[in-house]
Amino acid sequence: MPTIQRYLSEKNLKRFETDFKILVKIVNNSNGELDIAIRVNYLNIYYKGNSLAKISFKEPDKYKLEIHNKFFVGTTADTPKFNEKVAESNKTVS
C-alpha cells in the first residue's frame, strides 16, 4: 500500500513560517477548533473538522487562498466594497 506524503518544500516552509506567523498563533489559541493540515505543497485550514480554506503557494512569493462558501458568504469579505479594496491594493482573492 502506498504511503501518503504530506510536506512543504523547504522554500515554502520558510515562506509559511515567515508570512503566516499570525495564523499559527490564532490556531494555537483556538482551543482545538482550528487546525492546519500540510498537503503536497499546500495547506488546508479546518474549523471544527470542516474544511475552511486552502492556501496554495504561487510564484513569486504569492498565495492563492480558496475559502469554502460556507465560511465566506455573508461575511464582510463577501461585499463589493471589500473587492474594491482588494483590487486597489493590487492583490488577488479567489
TORPA-684419 format. One record per residue: residue number from 0; residue in one letter; x, y, z of N, C-alpha, C in turn. Coordinates in nm, 4 decimals. Each point is the difference from the previous one (the first is absolute). Example, Ala and Ser with C-alpha at 12.3 -4.5 7.8 and 13.67 -1.06 7.14 Angstrom:
REM TORPA-684419
<0, "a", <1.3190, -0.5690, 0.7800>, <-0.0890, 0.1190, 0.0000>, <0.0900, 0.1200, 0.0000>>;
<1, "s", <-0.0350, 0.1050, -0.0720>, <0.0820, 0.1190, 0.0060>, <-0.0770, 0.1090, 0.0730>>;
//
This chain:
REM TORPA-684419
<0, "m", <0.0847, -0.1182, 0.0000>, <-0.0847, 0.1182, 0.0000>, <0.0895, 0.1248, 0.0000>>;
<1, "p", <-0.0245, 0.0942, -0.0928>, <0.0838, 0.1211, -0.0059>, <-0.0232, 0.0887, 0.1221>>;
<2, "t", <0.1051, 0.0681, 0.0402>, <-0.0120, 0.0928, 0.1123>, <-0.0378, 0.1381, -0.0520>>;
<3, "i", <-0.0715, 0.0725, 0.0819>, <-0.0379, 0.1365, -0.0351>, <0.1137, 0.0917, 0.0433>>;
<4, "q", <0.0480, 0.0789, -0.0938>, <0.1071, 0.0935, 0.0312>, <-0.0579, 0.1398, 0.0109>>;
<5, "r", <0.0148, 0.0599, 0.1160>, <-0.0502, 0.1350, 0.0232>, <0.1171, 0.0845, 0.0465>>;
<6, "y", <0.0298, 0.1010, -0.0772>, <0.1169, 0.0811, 0.0302>, <-0.0100, 0.1347, -0.0698>>;
<7, "l", <0.0824, 0.0929, 0.0450>, <0.0233, 0.1260, -0.0693>, <0.1452, -0.0008, -0.0438>>;
<8, "s", <0.0263, 0.0567, -0.1155>, <0.1394, 0.0131, -0.0404>, <0.0702, 0.0889, 0.1025>>;
<9, "e", <0.1282, -0.0071, 0.0040>, <0.0762, 0.0812, 0.0967>, <-0.0303, 0.1491, -0.0194>>;
<10, "k", <-0.0064, 0.0428, -0.1246>, <-0.0294, 0.1411, -0.0296>, <-0.1391, 0.0384, 0.0521>>;
<11, "n", <-0.1002, -0.0843, -0.0282>, <-0.1352, 0.0329, 0.0436>, <-0.0160, -0.0100, 0.1510>>;
<12, "l", <0.0728, -0.0898, 0.0638>, <-0.0026, -0.0069, 0.1458>, <0.0532, 0.1300, 0.0598>>;
<13, "k", <0.1087, 0.0515, -0.0559>, <0.0556, 0.1270, 0.0482>, <-0.0978, 0.1147, -0.0244>>;
<14, "r", <-0.0643, -0.0001, -0.1178>, <-0.1004, 0.1034, -0.0292>, <-0.1136, -0.0079, 0.1006>>;
<15, "f", <-0.0477, -0.1213, 0.0278>, <-0.1090, -0.0184, 0.0950>, <0.0399, 0.0501, 0.1384>>;
<16, "e", <0.1184, -0.0378, 0.0450>, <0.0466, 0.0411, 0.1330>, <0.0090, 0.1525, 0.0113>>;
<17, "t", <0.0364, 0.0655, -0.1086>, <0.0144, 0.1463, 0.0007>, <-0.1333, 0.0708, -0.0192>>;
<18, "d", <-0.0765, -0.0414, -0.0988>, <-0.1195, 0.0746, -0.0406>, <-0.1263, -0.0341, 0.0789>>;
<19, "f", <-0.0019, -0.1135, 0.0670>, <-0.1223, -0.0439, 0.0676>, <0.0166, -0.0154, 0.1505>>;
<20, "k", <0.0904, 0.0771, 0.0578>, <0.0202, -0.0069, 0.1457>, <-0.1303, 0.0258, 0.0744>>;
<21, "i", <-0.0773, 0.0979, -0.0453>, <-0.1247, 0.0340, 0.0692>, <-0.1007, -0.1144, -0.0114>>;
<22, "l", <-0.0039, -0.0696, -0.1137>, <-0.0908, -0.1127, -0.0161>, <0.0355, -0.1121, 0.0977>>;
<23, "v", <0.1277, -0.0287, 0.0135>, <0.0440, -0.1033, 0.0941>, <-0.0393, 0.0381, 0.1425>>;
<24, "k", <0.0164, 0.1261, 0.0337>, <-0.0380, 0.0470, 0.1333>, <-0.1511, -0.0157, 0.0221>>;
<25, "i", <-0.0789, 0.0357, -0.1008>, <-0.1462, -0.0130, 0.0098>, <-0.0390, -0.1463, 0.0184>>;
<26, "v", <0.0601, -0.0893, -0.0779>, <-0.0300, -0.1429, 0.0105>, <0.0402, -0.0520, 0.1378>>;
<27, "n", <0.1168, 0.0387, 0.0472>, <0.0464, -0.0453, 0.1312>, <-0.0904, 0.0471, 0.1129>>;
<28, "n", <-0.0643, 0.1138, -0.0176>, <-0.0876, 0.0552, 0.1036>, <-0.1471, -0.0343, -0.0212>>;
<29, "s", <-0.0308, -0.0891, -0.0936>, <-0.1396, -0.0295, -0.0348>, <-0.0619, -0.1120, 0.0837>>;
<30, "n", <0.0742, -0.0511, 0.0957>, <-0.0504, -0.1106, 0.0837>, <-0.0456, -0.1197, -0.0827>>;
<31, "g", <0.0718, -0.0280, -0.1070>, <-0.0287, -0.1170, -0.0820>, <-0.1074, 0.0193, -0.1052>>;
<32, "e", <-0.0579, 0.1190, -0.0088>, <-0.1042, 0.0232, -0.1004>, <0.0573, 0.0172, -0.1398>>;
<33, "l", <0.1226, 0.0493, -0.0097>, <0.0675, 0.0181, -0.1286>, <0.1174, -0.0963, -0.0103>>;
<34, "d", <0.0282, -0.0432, -0.1226>, <0.1111, -0.0905, -0.0239>, <0.0591, 0.0312, -0.1371>>;
<35, "i", <0.1297, -0.0171, -0.0132>, <0.0679, 0.0159, -0.1284>, <0.0512, -0.1371, -0.0406>>;
<36, "a", <-0.0313, -0.0423, -0.1218>, <0.0469, -0.1279, -0.0523>, <0.0917, 0.0250, -0.1187>>;
<37, "i", <0.1168, -0.0600, 0.0048>, <0.0963, 0.0136, -0.1093>, <-0.0312, -0.1051, -0.1051>>;
<38, "r", <-0.0042, 0.0443, -0.1231>, <-0.0183, -0.0883, -0.1151>, <0.1239, 0.0138, -0.0880>>;
<39, "v", <-0.0059, -0.0471, -0.1229>, <0.1157, 0.0117, -0.0890>, <0.0070, 0.1423, -0.0526>>;
<40, "n", <0.0791, 0.0814, 0.0672>, <0.0242, 0.1401, -0.0329>, <-0.1242, 0.0889, 0.0023>>;
<41, "y", <-0.0957, -0.0331, 0.0836>, <-0.1085, 0.0910, 0.0341>, <-0.0486, -0.0343, 0.1396>>;
<42, "l", <-0.0807, 0.0858, 0.0550>, <-0.0514, -0.0181, 0.1353>, <-0.1518, 0.0035, -0.0011>>;
<43, "n", <-0.0594, -0.0774, 0.0873>, <-0.1433, 0.0098, 0.0244>, <-0.0193, 0.0528, 0.1408>>;
<44, "i", <-0.0989, 0.0856, 0.0172>, <-0.0368, 0.0493, 0.1324>, <-0.1382, -0.0570, 0.0304>>;
<45, "y", <-0.0124, -0.0580, 0.1171>, <-0.1262, -0.0604, 0.0422>, <-0.0549, 0.0736, 0.1215>>;
<46, "y", <-0.1321, 0.0151, 0.0033>, <-0.0701, 0.0570, 0.1144>, <-0.0977, -0.1054, 0.0505>>;
<47, "k", <0.0234, -0.0473, 0.1190>, <-0.0822, -0.1051, 0.0607>, <-0.0161, -0.1191, -0.0951>>;
<48, "g", <0.1098, -0.0364, -0.0672>, <0.0013, -0.1145, -0.0894>, <-0.0507, 0.0268, -0.1403>>;
<49, "n", <-0.0497, 0.1191, -0.0258>, <-0.0513, 0.0357, -0.1327>, <0.1055, 0.0776, -0.0779>>;
<50, "s", <0.0122, -0.0302, -0.1279>, <0.0993, 0.0670, -0.0834>, <-0.0381, 0.1466, -0.0200>>;
<51, "l", <0.0762, 0.0871, 0.0608>, <-0.0242, 0.1447, -0.0051>, <0.0659, 0.0624, -0.1218>>;
<52, "a", <0.1288, -0.0327, -0.0226>, <0.0736, 0.0673, -0.1071>, <0.1190, -0.0831, -0.0457>>;
<53, "k", <0.0468, 0.0340, -0.1186>, <0.1197, -0.0607, -0.0570>, <0.0956, 0.1131, -0.0367>>;
<54, "i", <0.1254, -0.0143, 0.0407>, <0.1040, 0.0976, -0.0342>, <0.0991, -0.0692, -0.0932>>;
<55, "s", <0.0108, 0.0518, -0.1228>, <0.0954, -0.0533, -0.0974>, <0.1128, 0.1009, -0.0170>>;
<56, "f", <0.1180, -0.0508, -0.0186>, <0.1179, 0.0844, -0.0190>, <0.0174, 0.0285, -0.1484>>;
<57, "k", <0.0091, 0.1274, -0.0351>, <0.0187, 0.0434, -0.1380>, <0.1298, 0.0782, -0.0097>>;
<58, "e", <0.0533, 0.0090, -0.1180>, <0.1244, 0.0739, -0.0223>, <-0.0303, 0.1369, -0.0563>>;
<59, "p", <0.0791, 0.0970, 0.0204>, <0.1041, 0.0053, 0.1021>, <-0.0582, 0.0567, 0.1301>>;
<60, "d", <0.0091, -0.0733, 0.1039>, <-0.0411, 0.0439, 0.1341>, <-0.1451, 0.0462, 0.0085>>;
<61, "k", <-0.0885, -0.0687, -0.0698>, <-0.1429, 0.0291, 0.0064>, <-0.0723, -0.1256, 0.0449>>;
<62, "y", <-0.1262, 0.0191, 0.0354>, <-0.0810, -0.1111, 0.0482>, <-0.1366, 0.0036, -0.0662>>;
<63, "k", <-0.0607, -0.1161, -0.0111>, <-0.1388, -0.0087, -0.0426>, <-0.0768, -0.0523, 0.1199>>;
<64, "l", <-0.1029, 0.0725, 0.0396>, <-0.0813, -0.0382, 0.1134>, <-0.1399, -0.0326, -0.0489>>;
<65, "e", <-0.0437, -0.1208, 0.0242>, <-0.1345, -0.0429, -0.0365>, <-0.0772, -0.0246, 0.1286>>;
<66, "i", <-0.1089, 0.0731, 0.0184>, <-0.0811, -0.0110, 0.1203>, <-0.1306, -0.0704, -0.0360>>;
<67, "h", <-0.0365, -0.0995, 0.0776>, <-0.1255, -0.0722, -0.0233>, <-0.1166, 0.0970, 0.0159>>;
<68, "n", <-0.0964, -0.0073, -0.0918>, <-0.1160, 0.0906, 0.0017>, <-0.0672, 0.0072, 0.1356>>;
<69, "k", <-0.0073, -0.1122, 0.0677>, <-0.0666, -0.0060, 0.1304>, <0.0618, 0.0990, 0.0993>>;
<70, "f", <0.1291, 0.0296, -0.0160>, <0.0701, 0.0901, 0.0908>, <0.0203, 0.1392, -0.0590>>;
<71, "f", <-0.0501, 0.0237, -0.1216>, <0.0245, 0.1268, -0.0687>, <-0.1278, 0.0799, -0.0247>>;
<72, "v", <-0.1020, -0.0666, -0.0517>, <-0.1251, 0.0679, -0.0364>, <-0.0602, 0.0674, 0.1224>>;
<73, "g", <-0.0308, 0.1289, -0.0165>, <-0.0616, 0.0758, 0.1083>, <0.0983, 0.0657, 0.0952>>;
<74, "t", <0.1307, -0.0175, -0.0228>, <0.0999, 0.0653, 0.0844>, <0.0357, 0.1367, -0.0580>>;
<75, "t", <0.0788, 0.0773, 0.0732>, <0.0404, 0.1322, -0.0503>, <0.0881, -0.0100, -0.1241>>;
<76, "a", <0.0634, -0.1145, -0.0215>, <0.0811, -0.0182, -0.1207>, <-0.0859, -0.0273, -0.1227>>;
<77, "d", <-0.1254, -0.0355, 0.0201>, <-0.0920, -0.0316, -0.1089>, <-0.0810, 0.1240, -0.0389>>;
<78, "t", <0.0729, 0.1085, -0.0275>, <-0.0654, 0.1254, -0.0358>, <0.0764, 0.0685, -0.1131>>;
<79, "p", <-0.0683, 0.0791, -0.0818>, <0.0703, 0.0755, -0.1050>, <0.1051, 0.0946, 0.0591>>;
<80, "k", <-0.0289, 0.0589, 0.1160>, <0.0949, 0.0934, 0.0616>, <0.1324, -0.0706, 0.0316>>;
<81, "f", <-0.0066, -0.1207, 0.0533>, <0.1207, -0.0769, 0.0295>, <0.0758, -0.0297, -0.1289>>;
<82, "n", <-0.0722, -0.0435, -0.1036>, <0.0645, -0.0321, -0.1274>, <0.0670, 0.1216, -0.0614>>;
<83, "e", <-0.0584, 0.1192, 0.0164>, <0.0625, 0.1226, -0.0491>, <0.1306, 0.0262, 0.0730>>;
<84, "k", <0.0017, -0.0206, 0.1314>, <0.1231, 0.0204, 0.0774>, <0.1082, -0.0969, -0.0440>>;
<85, "v", <-0.0378, -0.1237, -0.0269>, <0.0967, -0.1002, -0.0454>, <0.0568, 0.0421, -0.1342>>;
<86, "a", <-0.0859, 0.0425, -0.0906>, <0.0466, 0.0423, -0.1333>, <0.0932, 0.1195, 0.0122>>;
<87, "e", <-0.0338, 0.0939, 0.0883>, <0.0842, 0.1195, 0.0182>, <0.1373, -0.0368, 0.0546>>;
<88, "s", <0.0060, -0.1007, 0.0841>, <0.1286, -0.0383, 0.0591>, <0.0803, -0.0915, -0.0929>>;
<89, "n", <-0.0595, -0.0290, -0.1187>, <0.0682, -0.0812, -0.1023>, <0.0287, -0.1418, 0.0478>>;
<90, "k", <-0.0905, -0.0528, 0.0807>, <0.0109, -0.1383, 0.0455>, <-0.1179, -0.0759, -0.0571>>;
<91, "t", <0.0146, -0.1324, -0.0089>, <-0.1082, -0.0806, -0.0540>, <-0.0619, -0.0852, 0.1099>>;
<92, "v", <-0.1295, -0.0179, -0.0114>, <-0.0747, -0.0878, 0.0897>, <-0.0753, -0.0983, -0.0871>>;
<93, "s", <0.0006, -0.1248, 0.0367>, <-0.0693, -0.1007, -0.0811>, <-0.1073, -0.0651, 0.0812>>;
//
